[in-house]
């Protein structure tokens, strides 16, 4: 109820309520932005732009999801927009060796830490990296990822499966020094 009260106060343009919401969510949303842009200055800019947009559009928040989830979507969209503007180099991948197999097994050896997995995700080609990151780390489903990235759900599923295969190969090389 506390959060809804703050949101209602923000809808009435209460600066005090905006500051409270900002303080409540700024650290977590900064981490979300950092996972995408990997630069503190850029992440801070994205964070500020996201909060400005959230407070400008707060009248559109209906409460059907938590405020944090609504804000997180704004941060992710701003992060992706930032990356698009920067025109980060796209890494072309010869996908012919990857076989598309539909499975839901995301298990890895117990000895592999989450930090190693995150580092390997960073090595993925951009078109796979964001889908894998949004699915595994952020918890988005295919329709949400497709909407944010402006791709079809089929493309999202394909990129996720290929990204998963690429991630497994990267983990094999990084952890064991062997490829397939």
N, C-alpha and C positions, 0 to 999 in steps of 0.2 A: 504494500500500500504506500510505503514511503516513496518508492520510485515513481509510482503513478502520480502521486501528489507533486513531486518535483517536475515531472513532465507537464502536468496541468499548469503549474506555475510558469514554466518556460513558455507554454502556449500563450500565456498572458504577458509575455516579454519581461519576466522577472530576471534581472541580472544576477541576483543572489542565487536563485535556483539554477541558472545556467552555470554559474561558477561551481556549485555543488556537484552537478552532473559531470562537469568537466573534470573535476578532481577525482570523482569516483571512477571515471572510465579512461582518463588520459594515459595511464601507464600501460594498461592492457591493449589499448588501441595503438599505442606507439609500437608495441611488440608485433602486432599484426602488420603494421606498415613496414617495419624493419625486415620481416620475413620475406617481403616482396622486393623492396628497393635496396636493401643492404647498405644504406648510407644514412647516418644519423641526421644530417642536415635535411636531406630529402624527406626522411620519415617525419621529422618535426614539421616541415612545411605541409606535408600531406595531412598530418594530424590536425593542424590549425585549419586548413581548408575544409577538412571533413567536419569539424565541429561548427565552423561557420555555416556550411551547407545544412548540417543537421538542425541548427537553430533557425535558419531561414525557412526550412521545410518542415519544421516540427508539427505544424498543423496537419500535415499529411500522415503523421504517425497515428495509427489506429489502435495500437495495443494488441494486435493479433499475434505478434511475436514480442519477445522482451525488447526493451529499449536497447540493450547491449547488442542483441542480434541485428537490430535495425541499423544501429550505428556502425557495427562491424561491416555490414554490406557496403555502406558508404565509404568506409576506409579502404576496403578492398577495391572497390570501383575506382576510387581516386588513385590508389597505388598502381593499378593496371593502366589507367589513363596516363599517369606520369611516365610509366615505362614505354607506352606507345609513343608519347611525345619525344622521348629521348632517342627513339629509334635504336634500341639496343640491337646489337648484331645478332642476326638469326643464324643459328648453326644448322646447316643442312645435314641431314642424316640419311644414310643409305638404309632404308627400311626393309630392303629385300630380305635381309637375313632374319628379321624379326617375324615370328609367327604369331598371328592373332588367335589366341585361345581364350575363350570366355571362362574365367574362373574367378572366384571370390577369395582365393587364398592369398592373404597379404602377410603370411608368417615369414619371419626371418630367423636365423640362428639366434639362440638366446645370448650368445656372447657378443652380438653386435649392438652397440649402444644407440640410443636415439640420436645422439650428436653425430655419429658416423652416418646414420641414415639421412639426416638433414643435410650433411655435407654432400652426400651422393645425390640427393635431390637437386642441389644447387648445380651439379654438373650436367643435369639433363638439358637437352635442347629446350628452348623457351616454350615452344608450343606444347611440350609434355610437362615441363616443370610446373607451370601454374595449375594445370588440371590436377596433377598428382598432389601438389601442395594444398590446393583447396579441398580435395577429397579426403586425403589422409590427415592433414594437420588441422585444417579449419572445419572439417566435418560437413561440407556442403554436399548435396546430392547432385545427380546428373542434370536435372532440370535447372537447378540454381546456377551451377557452373556454366551451363550452356547459355543461360540468360546473361550472366555477368560478362562472359567472354564473347558473346554475340556469335555463337556457333550452334550447330544443331546438336540435339542430344546424342544422335548417332556419332557425330564427330567427337563429342565429349567422351563417349564410351570407348571409341577407337583410340583416342589419344591417351586415355587412362590406361587401357590395356597395353598399348605400346610403351607408354611411359613406365609402367610396372615392369615390363620385360627388360627395358633399357636399364631401369633401376637395379634389377636383380643382377644383370651383367656387370654393372658398375660396382655393385657391392662385392661380387666375386673377385673382380680385379683388385679393388681397394683392400679387401680383407684377406684374400688368400693368394693374391698375385697370379690368379689364373682366370682365363676367360672360359667360355663354354667348351 
